[in-house]
Amino acid sequence: MFFLVAEIQQVVEWVKLGDPSGWRVDGDPPGPPRAFAAAPSKHNGFGAYFRCPGKKMQVSQAVETRHTVRKYQTTPVPRHLIEQLLNAALMAPSARNQQPWKFYVLSDAQKIAQLGTAIEKLAINPNLAQRKENLHVENVIFYDAPTVLFVTRPKEASVFAELDCGLAVQNLLLTAHSLGLGTCPVGLARMYGKELVPQYVPLRADEEFVLAITVGYPVPAGVNPAHPIDTAAHVQWIE
Ligand SMILES: Cc1cc2nc3c(=O)[nH]c(=O)nc-3n(C[C@H](O)[C@H](O)[C@H](O)COP(=O)(O)O)c2cc1C
């Protein structure tokens, strides 16, 4: 009850402090705020990217309002923000604290475009052409994101290594969202890019590529709408 009241007070504070014309993240230069990046979320009605100066997003709010982003502004993401994302990922729990993950950061627009285009040619998915047309993106694998992260794990790893990587990735996605950044986990890069990714990412021979993640400032049209949550199908309370 106390936490609920505290959370409501926090939201009321955000609304009072908020700039109705947009939002800011720490470190933004002076000038007009960023435009709202998403329509109001089904969950909280305040908008998925509602941000106020100096206010940190609560974990519960980040969980409820994060959605995959499939279109990005060309603005590069500053290195200190990428470092913040990576630090969040590295803080994740892992089986026997083995921390099997490794993250590679690619922010070279030309290389991202080349790799994305090469994977796109191999990716046979009827939804992709439609998605490309709807979103008006050059590349429907990395969605023209200014940064792409590549997560790997050792080939010889614990049975939990991929789960560990998943936990690290979720930390990263939520932190990105809380900073006003959008992300998309890109499984297609793994499915179709096994041979291509090592041409751009200096993987060691004993490393397995797990997942790519796009990172960038969201464009409103690229934010995935809130999807229904079917608790009955996914949860069973055992009497
Ligand atoms: C492991 C994994 C792989 C994914 N691969 C892709 C992908 O290749 N391309 C894409 O556009 N979205 C990809 N997604 C994003 C999912 O489509 C998205 O998370 C899902 O539709 C739920 O939407 P939400 O993230 O907005 O809640 C992937 C998500 C996960 C967790």
PDBQT file of the ligand as one rigid body, heavy atoms in Angstrom, charges set to zero:
ROOT
HETATM    1  C1  LIG A 301      15.025 -12.866 -28.684  1.00  0.00    +0.000 C 
HETATM    2  C2  LIG A 301      14.238 -11.837 -29.456  1.00  0.00    +0.000 A 
HETATM    3  C3  LIG A 301      14.438 -11.709 -30.812  1.00  0.00    +0.000 A 
HETATM    4  C4  LIG A 301      13.742 -10.720 -31.534  1.00  0.00    +0.000 A 
HETATM    5  N1  LIG A 301      14.026 -10.553 -32.853  1.00  0.00    +0.000 NA
HETATM    6  C5  LIG A 301      13.438  -9.549 -33.531  1.00  0.00    +0.000 A 
HETATM    7  C6  LIG A 301      13.814  -9.282 -34.865  1.00  0.00    +0.000 A 
HETATM    8  O1  LIG A 301      14.658  -9.958 -35.459  1.00  0.00    +0.000 OA
HETATM    9  N2  LIG A 301      13.248  -8.229 -35.483  1.00  0.00    +0.000 N 
HETATM   10  C7  LIG A 301      12.307  -7.446 -34.863  1.00  0.00    +0.000 A 
HETATM   11  O2  LIG A 301      11.835  -6.511 -35.465  1.00  0.00    +0.000 OA
HETATM   12  N3  LIG A 301      11.940  -7.660 -33.583  1.00  0.00    +0.000 NA
HETATM   13  C8  LIG A 301      12.494  -8.688 -32.905  1.00  0.00    +0.000 A 
HETATM   14  N4  LIG A 301      12.158  -8.896 -31.587  1.00  0.00    +0.000 N 
HETATM   15  C9  LIG A 301      11.200  -8.006 -30.930  1.00  0.00    +0.000 C 
HETATM   16  C10 LIG A 301       9.861  -8.716 -30.680  1.00  0.00    +0.000 C 
HETATM   17  O3  LIG A 301       9.157  -8.816 -31.888  1.00  0.00    +0.000 OA
HETATM   18  C11 LIG A 301       9.094  -7.912 -29.640  1.00  0.00    +0.000 C 
HETATM   19  O4  LIG A 301       9.792  -7.936 -28.421  1.00  0.00    +0.000 OA
HETATM   20  C12 LIG A 301       7.697  -8.473 -29.410  1.00  0.00    +0.000 C 
HETATM   21  O5  LIG A 301       6.905  -8.300 -30.557  1.00  0.00    +0.000 OA
HETATM   22  C13 LIG A 301       7.003  -7.811 -28.226  1.00  0.00    +0.000 C 
HETATM   23  O6  LIG A 301       6.947  -6.427 -28.427  1.00  0.00    +0.000 OA
HETATM   24  P1  LIG A 301       7.557  -5.392 -27.376  1.00  0.00    +0.000 P 
HETATM   25  O7  LIG A 301       9.030  -5.646 -27.290  1.00  0.00    +0.000 OA
HETATM   26  O8  LIG A 301       7.219  -4.057 -27.949  1.00  0.00    +0.000 OA
HETATM   27  O9  LIG A 301       6.884  -5.649 -26.055  1.00  0.00    +0.000 OA
HETATM   28  C14 LIG A 301      12.804  -9.885 -30.868  1.00  0.00    +0.000 A 
HETATM   29  C15 LIG A 301      12.598 -10.057 -29.490  1.00  0.00    +0.000 A 
HETATM   30  C16 LIG A 301      13.305 -11.000 -28.790  1.00  0.00    +0.000 A 
HETATM   31  C17 LIG A 301      13.100 -11.118 -27.303  1.00  0.00    +0.000 C 
ENDROOT
TORSDOF 0
